[in-house]
């Protein structure tokens, strides 16, 4: 798309560079070619940076929370699960931090397939089954799962929202990848939460049959 320079802007330019304001004949045909996705680039960059800061903060909180739960867990499998969650959040934090450094020095998003490859290790069915069988409904870990679900839901909402609104293909790919990853975390936590609730109902004899 082409944006025509205003008459006022062209005349102003001529006065500045032409002394008496005598403009070359072809100055009137000057057009400024600006790709649509680059319009308002400063505003777009500011929004991208703000989202990155929020994302890094989310990942930092998640990492610290999961490490705390892992440290306090008595069961080895539960400890392993939450340690894996913390490690993956730490990895996300590092990826987002590197993108923030790029943007703050004027460069753009750069997706690195080697860094963003693979899938979440917490989706291992064997480990998840062990954790489900070892977490008690009234325990600290059960309460932690409920709190963790809220954090993961916030991450999915932030990453999914930014992926949908950005026009930068590299930024979109990054947030789509992060959304899928956090959805995996949320799914595993939701499955554990459901198992705990079912266990409570069974133990208390609430089922009508």
C-alpha positions as CSV (number, residue, x, y, z in Angstrom):
1,X,0.0,0.0,0.0
2,X,1.3,3.5,-0.7
3,X,1.0,6.6,1.5
4,X,1.1,10.0,-0.3
5,X,3.1,12.7,1.4
6,X,0.9,15.7,2.3
7,X,1.4,19.0,0.4
8,X,2.4,20.6,3.7
9,X,5.1,18.1,4.4
10,X,6.5,18.3,0.9
11,X,6.6,22.1,0.9
12,X,8.2,22.0,4.4
13,X,10.8,19.7,3.1
14,X,11.5,22.0,0.2
15,X,11.9,25.0,2.4
16,X,14.4,23.2,4.5
17,X,16.6,21.8,1.8
18,X,15.9,24.2,-1.1
19,X,16.6,27.5,0.6
20,X,14.0,29.6,-1.3
21,X,11.6,26.7,-1.4
22,X,12.0,26.0,-5.1
23,X,11.1,22.3,-5.5
24,X,12.2,20.0,-8.3
25,X,9.3,19.1,-10.5
26,X,9.4,15.4,-9.6
27,X,9.1,16.1,-5.9
28,X,5.3,16.1,-6.2
29,X,5.4,12.5,-7.3
30,X,7.3,11.3,-4.2
31,X,5.5,8.4,-2.5
32,X,6.4,6.7,0.8
33,X,6.2,3.0,0.6
34,X,5.5,1.5,4.0
35,X,4.4,-2.2,4.4
36,X,1.2,-2.4,6.4
37,X,2.7,-4.6,9.2
38,X,5.5,-2.0,9.8
39,X,3.1,0.9,10.4
40,X,3.2,2.1,13.9
41,X,6.4,0.1,14.4
42,X,7.3,1.9,17.6
43,X,4.0,1.2,19.2
44,X,4.1,-2.5,18.1
45,X,7.6,-2.8,19.6
46,X,6.5,-1.3,22.9
47,X,3.6,-3.7,23.1
48,X,5.9,-6.7,22.2
49,X,8.3,-5.7,25.0
50,X,5.5,-5.2,27.5
51,X,4.2,-8.7,26.7
52,X,7.6,-10.2,27.0
53,X,8.1,-8.6,30.4
54,X,4.8,-10.0,31.6
55,X,5.7,-13.4,30.2
56,X,9.1,-13.5,31.8
57,X,7.5,-12.6,35.2
58,X,4.9,-15.4,34.8
59,X,7.7,-17.9,34.0
60,X,9.8,-16.7,37.0
61,X,6.9,-17.1,39.4
62,X,6.0,-20.5,38.0
63,X,9.6,-21.7,38.3
64,X,10.0,-20.5,41.9
65,X,6.6,-21.9,42.8
66,X,7.3,-25.4,41.4
67,X,10.7,-25.5,43.0
68,X,9.2,-24.7,46.4
69,X,6.6,-27.5,45.9
70,X,9.4,-29.9,44.9
71,X,11.5,-29.0,47.9
72,X,8.6,-29.7,50.3
73,X,7.3,-32.8,48.6
74,X,8.0,-36.0,50.6
75,X,7.4,-38.4,47.7
76,X,10.1,-38.9,45.2
77,X,7.8,-39.1,42.2
78,X,5.9,-36.0,43.2
79,X,9.3,-34.2,43.7
80,X,10.4,-35.3,40.3
81,X,7.2,-34.0,38.6
82,X,7.4,-30.6,40.1
83,X,11.2,-30.3,39.5
84,X,10.5,-31.0,35.8
85,X,7.8,-28.3,35.8
86,X,10.3,-25.9,37.3
87,X,13.0,-26.8,34.8
88,X,10.6,-26.3,31.8
89,X,9.5,-22.9,33.2
90,X,13.1,-21.9,33.6
91,X,13.8,-22.8,30.0
92,X,10.8,-20.7,28.8
93,X,12.1,-17.8,30.9
94,X,15.5,-18.0,29.2
95,X,14.0,-18.1,25.7
96,X,11.8,-15.1,26.5
97,X,14.7,-13.2,28.1
98,X,16.8,-13.7,25.0
99,X,14.0,-12.3,22.8
100,X,13.7,-9.3,25.1
101,X,17.4,-8.6,24.8
102,X,17.1,-8.6,21.0
103,X,14.1,-6.2,21.0
104,X,15.7,-3.7,23.4
105,X,18.7,-3.2,21.1
106,X,16.5,-2.7,18.0
107,X,16.6,-6.2,16.6
108,X,13.5,-8.4,15.9
109,X,12.2,-11.8,17.1
110,X,14.2,-14.8,16.0
111,X,12.8,-18.3,16.4
112,X,15.5,-21.0,17.0
113,X,14.1,-24.4,16.2
114,X,16.9,-26.2,18.0
115,X,16.0,-24.4,21.3
116,X,12.2,-24.6,20.8
117,X,12.1,-28.3,19.7
118,X,10.8,-31.3,21.6
119,X,7.8,-31.6,23.9
120,X,7.1,-31.4,27.6
121,X,8.5,-34.2,29.7
122,X,5.7,-33.8,32.3
123,X,3.3,-35.4,29.8
124,X,5.0,-38.8,30.5
125,X,2.0,-41.0,31.3
126,X,3.9,-43.2,33.7
127,X,5.2,-40.3,35.9
128,X,1.7,-38.7,35.9
129,X,0.0,-41.9,37.0
130,X,2.5,-42.3,39.8
131,X,2.0,-38.7,41.0
132,X,-1.8,-39.1,40.9
133,X,-1.7,-42.1,43.1
134,X,0.6,-40.4,45.7
135,X,-1.0,-37.0,46.2
136,X,-3.5,-36.9,49.0
137,X,-6.6,-34.7,48.8
138,X,-5.7,-32.8,52.0
139,X,-2.0,-32.5,51.3
140,X,0.2,-29.5,50.4
141,X,0.8,-30.9,46.9
142,X,-3.0,-31.0,46.2
143,X,-3.4,-27.4,47.1
144,X,-0.3,-26.6,45.0
145,X,-1.9,-28.2,42.0
146,X,-4.9,-26.0,42.3
147,X,-2.7,-22.9,42.5
148,X,-0.5,-24.1,39.6
149,X,-3.6,-24.5,37.4
150,X,-4.4,-20.8,37.8
151,X,-0.9,-19.8,36.8
152,X,-0.9,-22.0,33.7
153,X,-4.3,-20.7,32.7
154,X,-2.9,-17.1,32.9
155,X,0.1,-18.2,30.8
156,X,-2.2,-19.8,28.1
157,X,-4.3,-16.7,28.0
158,X,-1.3,-14.3,27.6
159,X,0.5,-16.4,25.0
160,X,-2.6,-17.3,23.0
161,X,-3.8,-13.7,23.0
162,X,-0.5,-12.3,21.8
163,X,-0.1,-15.1,19.1
164,X,-3.5,-14.1,17.8
165,X,-2.9,-10.3,17.6
166,X,0.7,-10.0,16.5
167,X,1.5,-9.6,12.8
168,X,5.1,-10.5,13.2
169,X,5.4,-14.2,12.0
170,X,8.4,-14.9,14.3
171,X,6.7,-13.6,17.3
172,X,3.5,-15.4,16.4
173,X,5.4,-18.7,16.1
174,X,7.1,-18.2,19.5
175,X,3.8,-17.6,21.3
176,X,2.0,-20.4,19.5
177,X,4.7,-22.8,20.7
178,X,4.6,-21.5,24.3
179,X,0.8,-21.8,24.3
180,X,0.9,-25.4,23.3
181,X,3.5,-26.1,25.9
182,X,1.6,-24.4,28.7
183,X,-1.6,-26.2,27.6
184,X,0.2,-29.5,28.1
185,X,1.1,-28.4,31.7
186,X,-2.5,-27.3,32.3
187,X,-3.8,-30.6,31.0
188,X,-1.6,-32.7,33.2
189,X,-2.5,-30.6,36.3
190,X,-6.2,-30.8,35.5
191,X,-6.0,-34.5,35.2
192,X,-4.3,-34.7,38.6
193,X,-6.9,-32.4,40.1
194,X,-9.7,-34.5,38.7
195,X,-8.1,-37.7,40.1
196,X,-7.8,-36.1,43.5
197,X,-11.5,-35.0,43.5
198,X,-12.6,-38.4,42.5
199,X,-10.5,-40.0,45.2
200,X,-12.2,-37.7,47.8
201,X,-15.6,-38.7,46.6
202,X,-14.8,-42.4,46.7
203,X,-13.2,-42.3,50.1
204,X,-16.1,-40.3,51.6
205,X,-18.7,-42.6,50.0
206,X,-20.4,-39.7,48.2
207,X,-21.3,-41.6,45.1
208,X,-25.0,-42.6,45.0
209,X,-24.2,-46.2,43.8
